[in-house]
């Protein structure tokens, strides 16, 4: 078995994902309420209320509780001298290897929600692909970005 | 030394530019013509009102021609300070200086207007050409002028090399002129086969139509629409005949187009570039610098595989547009010749078939997931169209056998700095990838994969501005991890390789 990458992303990332899940759940809830109102007006069958309620509860459970947790548990990264390794994915675990020589540029960015939690995401670009580490403490992200950019400059093209 | 004479394009440029604008503005022009045609109301007596749209049309055409002429008049190019310099522009004067060393290749196209006057269109491709447009275009110059551009470029490169190292200078004096050798020329027979196969989608559809019209009797229309039986059957016959004829025409047209565009397909190799020429009415010459090639893939669809043919495609990093990223190196070639031909172009590449196969335990991954959609569909068909719907069960063995075929086709191999991946989606594809060209690698596993200790491995290489991502699904987890370790550029690995190489030498 190949060892997992050692670093985890910030625990606050979990909170942010739960927040996203909550926002989505509110939207689903509004849709469900809408369906309920329509059913009430047109005197539809009673089980429509039941289905709508079940959908909202399941959605809340999956997208606020379960998925963020699994996603957070799974997300790992490691920046070594000559390569970056990422591991992520809920159902399918993906492990990505990006050699430093291939890194063309590194960016950090943060949206309003990430900023509120002092988080930032790093995106690493090669000539063909783009990879993102989703939630790191801002200071940590800045430091990591600088480190990758230095390592990428030092790494020499082999062959 | 180089003089700074300024050159002009051939006058036909004016016409070509105008036609290009017409092509872009075709829609408003059509609207205008229609407006003219529909305007049937009696004359108002004022000639300039009656013929207004006609007037506008004439003015438009004349102004287009004038614009074309001015564009041609204003366009100048010359060589100065190891740069190709271009000055153009109607109202805003645009100057573009392209350093010779940034020029990757010159691509030639000879359109129908070029041919009788012995002219070529030259596209200047640079390394940074990811924007989807060529850096510069010389719309029409004589062949001699094109050769002059090429020579200026070659001379500058030679001078640079000579300055760089003494060794290079000595080498240069030994070799006289650029060495070119013909690698591949498609025979007329192969061209005809390629053209025929290129219309294969239409062909398959015609086959289906024939099948349908032949077996219309067996389909239980009687049961399904008893009273409309006769009408529907008759309608079906008419429709399938019309469809058949339509598809046949489409197929013929696509065969014709393929024939014209692949006519006299030739691959030449000079020291640093692959040069591909093709075409009957419109002759094209495309240059691919060898060091821009990112991957080589051999593709065989089942029909080609049956007759022992293959297609070889290369991905290039540079170039403008999709056409320049994924290049048909050999559109159709005998499979048993591929290895020998590719070895001549890429001597460092090991073009043999990959030898490592997938374990038996991963077989069911290739078809098990398909039951997710098969079972409900068969269930629904059986329920709604009982008993004939039950025949849909026959799809199960087809899908399972195809899955087993995919499993058997998949293979991989690591040899030195090269990774070879073979896999089948529908066509069989073998990708030859050098480690230095792989941008990133990914190993994927779901819960079931983990339990059976298998994994999917994928590599990403650059292809133009986009990427190409070959994957071998469901291989042994140990092998997948070994490939990741092989890909890891850690220092120890490189030292080991270095020792190995020196001991071999």
Boltz contact constraints between the chains, C-beta under 6 A:
constraints:
  - contact:
      token1: [A, 2]
      token2: [B, 481]
      max_distance: 6.0
  - contact:
      token1: [A, 82]
      token2: [B, 489]
      max_distance: 6.0
  - contact:
      token1: [A, 82]
      token2: [B, 490]
      max_distance: 6.0
  - contact:
      token1: [A, 83]
      token2: [B, 488]
      max_distance: 6.0
  - contact:
      token1: [A, 83]
      token2: [B, 489]
      max_distance: 6.0
  - contact:
      token1: [A, 91]
      token2: [B, 446]
      max_distance: 6.0
  - contact:
      token1: [A, 92]
      token2: [B, 444]
      max_distance: 6.0
  - contact:
      token1: [A, 92]
      token2: [B, 446]
      max_distance: 6.0
  - contact:
      token1: [A, 93]
      token2: [B, 445]
      max_distance: 6.0
  - contact:
      token1: [A, 94]
      token2: [B, 442]
      max_distance: 6.0
  - contact:
      token1: [A, 94]
      token2: [B, 444]
      max_distance: 6.0
  - contact:
      token1: [A, 95]
      token2: [B, 443]
      max_distance: 6.0
  - contact:
      token1: [A, 96]
      token2: [B, 440]
      max_distance: 6.0
  - contact:
      token1: [A, 96]
      token2: [B, 442]
      max_distance: 6.0
  - contact:
      token1: [A, 97]
      token2: [B, 441]
      max_distance: 6.0
  - contact:
      token1: [A, 97]
      token2: [B, 484]
      max_distance: 6.0
  - contact:
      token1: [A, 97]
      token2: [B, 487]
      max_distance: 6.0
  - contact:
      token1: [A, 98]
      token2: [B, 440]
      max_distance: 6.0
  - contact:
      token1: [A, 99]
      token2: [B, 489]
      max_distance: 6.0
  - contact:
      token1: [A, 102]
      token2: [B, 439]
      max_distance: 6.0
  - contact:
      token1: [A, 126]
      token2: [B, 439]
      max_distance: 6.0
  - contact:
      token1: [A, 126]
      token2: [B, 440]
      max_distance: 6.0
  - contact:
      token1: [A, 127]
      token2: [B, 439]
      max_distance: 6.0
  - contact:
      token1: [A, 127]
      token2: [B, 462]
      max_distance: 6.0
  - contact:
      token1: [A, 128]
      token2: [B, 439]
      max_distance: 6.0
  - contact:
      token1: [A, 128]
      token2: [B, 460]
      max_distance: 6.0
  - contact:
      token1: [A, 128]
      token2: [B, 462]
      max_distance: 6.0
  - contact:
      token1: [A, 128]
      token2: [B, 467]
      max_distance: 6.0
  - contact:
      token1: [A, 129]
      token2: [B, 439]
      max_distance: 6.0
  - contact:
      token1: [A, 129]
      token2: [B, 440]
      max_distance: 6.0
  - contact:
      token1: [A, 129]
      token2: [B, 460]
      max_distance: 6.0
  - contact:
      token1: [A, 159]
      token2: [B, 417]
      max_distance: 6.0
  - contact:
      token1: [A, 159]
      token2: [B, 436]
      max_distance: 6.0
